[in-house]
């Protein structure tokens, strides 16, 4: 029997996330390294870490259920909000504040406005992003396109710095007399997926003799964090072929959105052959990427995230780099 195929977001409600997975996702969301390093004060110092033992799993799961969304970004914001309210001393002044200009047109949203224990007002813009490294090819001027190839690492950094972190609430009726944030920072977590052979966390990627990932096209002052989270990317054809002939002791869990953050906590998954069948069937119906957790049965705590994209991803390169 084939495993359940991932369904498009338009055809389903957000999946129920188990308390155990919710705890793992919250710990990962807070404790994982930054995706990128930026200029001075562009991001907070590393967030105070938390442990699974500190978290009331049922309370967290109920909070997630009340804010259910299939969007990975919204899920990350829900987890981050829970963290701010239950594990920090900051005062949350506002969340998801819609920003309109003098013409009343919506310009964007402030994710979080907080007041620290020293009294300063700070705007934190959150982002959870996934990019696929193509070390020998550019798409839209980037070596790091996303599963949606119109999104690239560089274009996201450009939008954060030139738009999202510049928003203010001075024209908002409910905040028109409020002070503006003294500090604006980005909280950017995520994962970069590498081609097979480049993904080992113990061995930094080497591209064309470089000792660091390709970054020459990134905005000034930015680089990929040295301890960023990694994974592997494959096309549908590559994944099905590798899984079909796989004889190593691995099982796989299909991770439905929004549950793309941390590896699955499931004790077991489906066989490589069943995963290959599920991937083929998924791409027969949809071009949406598939996220897998690979479980090493010999060392169960060793788990790898794999993203599978359609065979013609990222498609023809339009050649433009809108962020430049």
C-alpha positions as CSV (number, residue, x, y, z in Angstrom):
1,X,0.0,0.0,0.0
2,X,1.3,3.4,-0.9
3,X,1.8,6.0,1.8
4,X,-0.6,8.9,2.0
5,X,0.3,11.5,-0.6
6,X,0.9,15.1,0.4
7,X,-2.1,17.2,-0.5
8,X,-2.1,20.7,-1.7
9,X,-2.9,23.4,0.9
10,X,-6.0,24.4,-0.9
11,X,-7.5,20.9,-0.5
12,X,-6.9,20.3,3.2
13,X,-7.0,21.7,6.7
14,X,-3.7,22.1,8.5
15,X,-2.5,18.8,9.9
16,X,-2.8,18.0,13.6
17,X,0.7,18.4,15.1
18,X,1.4,16.1,18.0
19,X,2.5,17.6,21.3
20,X,5.9,15.8,20.9
21,X,6.5,17.3,17.5
22,X,5.3,20.7,18.7
23,X,7.9,20.6,21.5
24,X,10.7,19.6,19.0
25,X,9.7,22.4,16.6
26,X,9.7,25.0,19.4
27,X,13.1,23.9,20.6
28,X,14.4,24.0,17.1
29,X,12.8,27.4,16.3
30,X,14.6,29.0,19.3
31,X,17.8,27.0,19.7
32,X,18.9,26.5,16.1
33,X,21.5,28.8,14.6
34,X,20.7,31.9,12.6
35,X,20.4,31.2,8.9
36,X,22.6,34.2,8.1
37,X,24.9,36.6,9.9
38,X,24.3,40.3,9.2
39,X,25.7,43.7,10.0
40,X,26.0,44.9,13.6
41,X,22.6,45.0,15.4
42,X,20.8,43.5,12.3
43,X,19.7,40.6,14.4
44,X,19.5,39.9,18.2
45,X,22.1,38.1,20.1
46,X,21.4,34.4,20.2
47,X,18.0,33.9,21.8
48,X,18.1,32.4,25.3
49,X,17.8,28.6,24.7
50,X,15.0,26.4,26.1
51,X,14.9,22.6,26.8
52,X,12.1,20.2,26.2
53,X,11.7,19.6,29.9
54,X,10.7,23.3,30.4
55,X,7.8,23.0,27.9
56,X,4.2,22.0,28.7
57,X,3.6,20.0,25.6
58,X,-0.2,19.9,25.9
59,X,-0.4,23.6,26.5
60,X,1.8,24.3,23.5
61,X,-0.2,22.0,21.3
62,X,-3.4,23.7,22.3
63,X,-1.9,27.1,21.5
64,X,-0.9,25.8,18.0
65,X,-4.4,24.4,17.4
66,X,-5.9,27.8,18.2
67,X,-3.7,29.4,15.6
68,X,-3.6,26.6,13.0
69,X,-2.3,27.4,9.6
70,X,-0.7,25.4,6.8
71,X,1.7,28.3,6.2
72,X,5.1,27.5,7.5
73,X,5.8,31.2,8.2
74,X,2.7,31.5,10.3
75,X,3.5,28.4,12.2
76,X,7.0,29.8,13.0
77,X,5.4,33.1,14.2
78,X,3.0,31.1,16.4
79,X,5.9,29.3,18.0
80,X,7.9,32.4,18.4
81,X,5.0,34.2,20.1
82,X,4.6,31.4,22.5
83,X,8.2,31.6,23.4
84,X,8.1,35.3,24.0
85,X,5.1,35.1,26.2
86,X,6.1,32.1,28.3
87,X,10.0,32.0,28.3
88,X,11.2,35.6,28.3
89,X,10.9,38.7,30.4
90,X,10.1,41.0,27.5
91,X,6.8,42.8,27.2
92,X,5.0,42.1,23.9
93,X,3.5,45.4,22.9
94,X,2.1,44.2,19.6
95,X,2.0,41.3,17.2
96,X,1.0,41.2,13.5
97,X,0.4,44.9,13.4
98,X,-0.9,45.9,10.0
99,X,0.9,49.0,8.7
100,X,-0.9,51.5,6.3
101,X,0.6,54.5,4.7
102,X,-1.0,58.0,4.8
103,X,-3.1,56.9,1.8
104,X,-4.5,54.1,4.0
105,X,-3.0,51.5,1.7
106,X,-1.5,48.5,3.4
107,X,2.3,48.5,3.3
108,X,3.0,45.5,5.4
109,X,3.0,44.1,8.9
110,X,5.1,44.4,12.0
111,X,5.6,40.9,13.3
112,X,6.5,41.8,16.9
113,X,7.1,45.0,18.8
114,X,8.6,44.3,22.2
115,X,9.9,46.3,25.2
116,X,12.9,44.9,26.8
117,X,13.7,44.8,30.5
118,X,15.9,47.9,30.0
119,X,12.9,49.8,28.6
120,X,13.8,50.1,24.9
121,X,11.2,49.4,22.2
122,X,12.3,46.9,19.5
123,X,10.7,45.7,16.3
124,X,11.5,42.1,15.5
125,X,10.7,40.8,12.1
126,X,10.7,37.0,11.9
127,X,11.3,34.7,8.9
128,X,11.7,31.0,8.4
129,X,13.2,30.3,5.0
130,X,14.4,27.3,3.1
131,X,16.9,27.6,0.1
132,X,18.5,25.1,-2.2
133,X,22.1,25.6,-3.0
134,X,23.2,25.4,-6.7
135,X,26.9,25.9,-6.4
136,X,27.6,25.9,-10.1
137,X,24.6,27.8,-11.4
138,X,22.7,31.0,-10.9
139,X,19.0,31.6,-10.9
140,X,17.8,35.2,-10.7
141,X,21.4,36.1,-9.8
142,X,21.5,33.8,-6.8
143,X,23.1,30.4,-6.0
144,X,20.3,30.0,-3.4
145,X,16.8,29.9,-4.9
146,X,13.9,28.7,-2.8
147,X,11.4,25.9,-3.5
148,X,9.5,28.7,-5.2
149,X,12.4,29.8,-7.5
150,X,11.1,33.4,-7.6
151,X,12.3,33.6,-4.0
152,X,16.0,33.7,-3.4
153,X,18.2,34.2,-0.3
154,X,19.5,37.5,-1.6
155,X,16.0,38.9,-2.6
156,X,14.7,38.0,0.9
157,X,17.6,39.8,2.6
158,X,17.0,42.8,0.3
159,X,13.3,42.9,1.2
160,X,14.0,42.6,4.9
161,X,16.5,45.4,5.0
162,X,14.8,47.8,2.5
163,X,11.1,47.3,3.3
164,X,10.1,45.0,6.2
165,X,12.5,46.5,8.8
166,X,11.7,50.1,7.7
167,X,8.0,49.9,8.4
168,X,6.6,52.1,11.2
169,X,3.3,52.5,12.9
170,X,3.2,56.3,13.0
171,X,0.1,56.4,10.7
172,X,-1.8,53.7,12.5
173,X,-4.8,55.1,14.4
174,X,-4.3,52.8,17.4
175,X,-0.6,53.7,17.6
176,X,-0.4,57.3,16.3
177,X,0.8,58.6,19.6
178,X,3.2,55.8,20.3
179,X,6.9,56.1,20.1
180,X,8.7,54.5,17.2
181,X,10.9,51.4,17.9
182,X,14.5,52.4,18.7
183,X,15.8,49.2,17.3
184,X,14.8,47.0,14.3
185,X,16.1,43.5,14.0
186,X,15.5,40.4,12.0
187,X,15.0,36.9,13.5
188,X,15.8,34.6,10.5
189,X,15.9,30.9,10.9
190,X,15.8,28.1,8.3
191,X,17.7,25.5,6.4
192,X,19.9,25.4,3.3
193,X,19.7,22.2,1.3
194,X,22.7,21.1,-0.6
195,X,23.2,18.7,-3.5
196,X,24.2,15.1,-2.5
197,X,27.8,15.2,-1.3
198,X,27.8,18.7,0.1
199,X,25.4,18.3,3.0
200,X,27.6,17.0,5.8
201,X,27.6,19.3,8.8
202,X,31.0,18.0,9.8
203,X,32.5,19.2,6.5
204,X,31.7,22.7,5.3
205,X,30.7,22.9,1.7
206,X,33.6,23.4,-0.7
207,X,32.6,25.1,-4.0
208,X,35.3,25.6,-6.6
209,X,38.0,25.6,-3.9
210,X,36.1,27.9,-1.6
211,X,36.2,27.2,2.1
212,X,32.7,28.7,2.6
213,X,29.4,28.5,0.7
214,X,29.0,30.8,-2.3
215,X,28.2,34.2,-1.0
216,X,29.7,36.7,-3.4
217,X,26.3,37.8,-4.6
218,X,24.9,38.5,-1.2
219,X,24.3,42.1,0.0
220,X,27.2,43.8,1.8
221,X,27.7,42.7,5.4
222,X,25.8,39.4,5.0
223,X,27.1,35.9,5.0
224,X,25.6,32.4,5.6
225,X,26.0,31.6,9.3
226,X,28.9,29.2,9.9
227,X,26.6,26.8,11.9
228,X,23.5,27.1,9.8
229,X,21.1,24.1,9.5
230,X,21.7,21.9,6.5
231,X,19.8,19.3,4.5
232,X,19.8,17.6,1.1
233,X,17.9,18.4,-2.0
234,X,16.9,16.1,-4.9
235,X,14.7,16.2,-7.9
236,X,11.8,13.8,-8.1
237,X,13.6,11.6,-10.6
238,X,16.8,11.5,-8.5
239,X,14.9,10.8,-5.2
240,X,12.8,8.0,-6.7
241,X,15.9,6.4,-8.2
242,X,18.0,6.6,-5.1
243,X,15.2,5.3,-2.8
244,X,14.2,2.5,-5.1
245,X,17.7,1.0,-5.0
246,X,18.5,1.9,-1.4
247,X,19.5,-1.0,0.8
248,X,20.8,1.0,3.8
249,X,18.8,0.9,7.1
250,X,16.7,4.0,6.6
251,X,13.0,4.8,6.9
252,X,11.3,8.0,5.9
253,X,8.5,10.3,7.2
254,X,6.7,12.7,4.8
255,X,6.5,16.1,6.6
256,X,3.3,17.9,5.6
257,X,3.2,21.7,5.9
258,X,3.5,23.5,8.2
259,X,5.6,20.9,9.9
260,X,8.8,21.6,8.0
261,X,10.9,23.0,10.9
262,X,12.6,20.2,12.8
263,X,13.0,16.5,11.8
264,X,10.1,14.2,12.6
265,X,10.1,12.7,16.1
266,X,8.3,9.6,14.9
267,X,10.0,6.4,16.0
268,X,9.5,4.8,12.6
269,X,8.6,5.7,9.1
270,X,7.9,4.0,5.7
271,X,10.3,2.0,3.7
272,X,12.5,3.6,0.9
273,X,10.4,1.9,-1.7
274,X,7.2,3.2,-0.3
275,X,8.7,6.7,-0.1
276,X,9.7,6.5,-3.7
277,X,6.2,5.5,-4.7
278,X,4.7,8.3,-2.7
279,X,7.0,10.9,-4.2
280,X,6.2,9.7,-7.8
281,X,2.5,9.9,-7.0
282,X,2.7,13.3,-5.4
283,X,4.5,14.9,-8.4
284,X,2.0,13.2,-10.8
285,X,-0.6,15.4,-9.2
286,X,1.3,18.5,-8.1
287,X,4.5,20.5,-8.6
288,X,4.7,21.3,-4.8
289,X,7.9,20.1,-3.1
290,X,7.9,17.2,-0.7
291,X,9.8,17.3,2.6
292,X,11.1,14.1,4.1
293,X,12.8,13.1,7.3
294,X,15.3,10.3,6.9
295,X,15.6,8.1,10.0
296,X,18.8,6.1,10.3
297,X,17.5,2.9,12.0
298,X,21.0,2.0,13.2
299,X,21.4,5.4,14.9
300,X,17.8,6.7,15.3
301,X,18.8,10.1,16.7
302,X,20.6,10.7,13.4
303,X,18.0,12.3,11.2
304,X,18.3,14.2,7.9
305,X,15.9,16.6,6.2
306,X,15.5,16.0,2.5
307,X,13.5,18.3,0.2
308,X,12.4,16.9,-3.2
309,X,11.5,19.3,-6.0
310,X,10.0,18.7,-9.5
311,X,12.4,17.6,-12.2
312,X,12.5,20.9,-14.0
313,X,13.1,23.0,-10.9
314,X,14.0,25.9,-10.9
315,X,13.1,26.3,-14.5
316,X,14.6,28.7,-17.0
317,X,16.7,31.5,-15.5
318,X,15.0,34.8,-16.3
319,X,18.4,36.4,-15.7
320,X,17.0,39.3,-13.6
321,X,18.1,39.9,-10.0
322,X,15.4,42.2,-8.6
323,X,17.3,42.7,-5.4
324,X,20.3,44.3,-7.1
